[in-house]
Amino acid sequence: MRYALHAEWTKLRVGSGTAPLLLLAVVLTAAVSAATAGTARCPGPGCGEDGVRLSLTGVLVGQAVVAVAAVLSVGGEYATGTIHTTLTAVPRRLTAFTAKATVVTATVLASGTLAVLASLLAGRLVLPGNGFTEAHGCPPLSLGDGPTLRAAAGSVLYLALIALLSFGVATAVRDGATAIGIVLGLLYLFPVVARVVGDADLRRLLQQLSPMSAGLAVQSTTGLDRLPVGPWQGLGVLAAWTAAALLAGGLLLRRRDA
């Protein structure tokens, strides 16, 4: 396993294009979060805005880059044929699968932490000037606050789960473009369909099943009773989608020719 981990880490750094994409995800997430914080307003007490969630809006955009990076970590090898070299060097396919997934997860956790911290820092600096003050019931953002810490840690875990979901799908379908389409469809199609559905119960069910809508519930720090699913329960929904993708990818990698 040590050899496989070292090999995957080397490939990620020098060959797959994953590292630059993860850097882009950090910059894009922080930039979108800062822009959102700059346009948000809380004109008076009880304005009803969730400053923490606003400051983490960039995750909605950054997750797409994370998904593409995770897909390319395995899809690129299928496209170039180097997957044969990988499986020759590491004949135990599940070992190779686990090593690649571990490296992807570790790098996304690191980049996701940077992205989330930068987003919260932007919110802490920008939001008070837009009315998000203690006088309006919005204290400065701080990781010392339990709900804020949960939203921050949950957002990092969310990005890691998105990466693993994408990795599992890419391993299963063995085509980067197809995998990216499937993952982005899963993330963004559910919320669109939920918005146009007229039946309130069906809309709530779709929100509860949506990997993105359910998973991002972990960012909410206010109005939790109005959420379709609780913060940690929502992250559990995303974890279930991820586990299914990884199971499918691992089984197919083991049973079929590369």
C-alpha positions, -999 to +999 in steps of 0.1 A: +000+000+000+029+024+008+043+020-027+009+025-043+002+056-022+036+071-032+030+063-068-004+080-068+009+110-050+036+114-076+012+111-104-011+137-089+017+162-085+033+159-119+010+144-144-028+145-141-036+182-139-054+175-107-032+198-085-038+230-106-075+223-107-076+220-069-057+253-066-083+268-090-111+254-067-096+272-037-093+305-056-128+303-072-145+292-040-130+321-020-136+346-048-173+337-052-178+337-014-162+371-011-183+385-040-215+371-024-206+386+010-200+419-007-235+420-022-254+407+008-273+432+030-287+430+065-305+464+069-319+458+104-324+434+133-339+401+123-331+404+086-332+366+084-299+362+065-275+334+075-241+351+074-222+318+076-240+302+047-236+333+026-199+333+033-197+297+021-216+302-011-185+297-032-186+260-024-215+258-048-191+267-076-159+252-062-175+218-060-177+216-098-139+221-101-133+195-074-155+170-092-136+176-125-103+172-107-114+139-091-127+125-123-094+134-142-074+116-115-087+083-128-104+092-161-072+106-175-055+073-171-083+055-190-081+081-217-043+078-222-041+040-215-018+044-186-043+026-164-027-006-178+007+005-164-009+013-130-026-021-127+006-038-139+026-020-112-001-027-086-018-060-096-042-059-066-068-037-081-086-027-049-052-017-035-047+006-065-083+019-061-079+026-024-045+043-028-059+066-056-090+074-036-069+081-004-046+105-022-076+123-039-094+126-005-063+139+013-056+166-013-092+177-015-094+179+023-063+202+023-075+224-005-111+224+008-098+236+042-080+265+026-110+274+005-134+273+035-111+293+058-105+319+031-143+322+025-151+326+062-123+352+065-138+371+036-172+370+053-158+381+086-141+411+070-168+421+045-202+413+061-201+438+091-199+466+066-231+454+050-251+454+082-242+420+096-234+434+130-241+423+166-267+451+168-286+434+140-282+400+157-252+389+135-220+385+155-187+384+137-180+350+121-158+329+144-148+292+144-152+295+182-189+295+176-203+259+174-227+263+145-200+281+124-174+255+132-199+228+122-207+246+089-170+250+082-160+214+090-191+201+072-182+221+041-147+206+039-162+171+044-188+179+017-161+187-008-142+155+001-174+135-004-180+152-038-145+142-048-150+106-038-184+104-055-168+117-087-139+093-083-163+064-079-184+074-110-153+079-131-139+045-122-173+029-130-178+045-164-142+048-175-148+079-195-139+114-181-165+134-201-193+110-193-184+109-156-183+147-154-217+148-170-232+123-146-217+139-115-227+175-124-262+162-134-265+146-100-254+177-082-273+204-101-303+186-117-321+176-085-324+212-072-337+224-106-363+197-108-373+204-072-379+241-080-403+233-109-423+206-091-456+218-079-463+192-052-448+204-019-443+169-005-425+157-037-404+189-037-393+182-001-385+146-009-363+156-039-345+181-017-339+154+009-325+130-017-305+155-036-267+150-030-261+188-032-292+202-015-290+176+014-253+178+017-251+216+018-276+217+047-246+213+069-238+250+061-269+264+077-267+280+111-301+296+113-337+283+106-327+247+110-363+237+117-372+249+081-346+227+064-359+196+045-332+176+062-309+183+092-273+194+087-255+161+096-284+140+082-280+158+049-243+151+048-252+115+055-274+115+024-244+126+003-222+100+021-247+073+010-245+085-027-207+085-024-206+050-009-228+037-037-205+052-063-173+038-047-189+004-043-199+004-080-165+016-091-146-008-070-166-038-080-164-030-117-127-023-116-122-057-099-144-077-123-137-064-157-107-059-179-089-025-176 
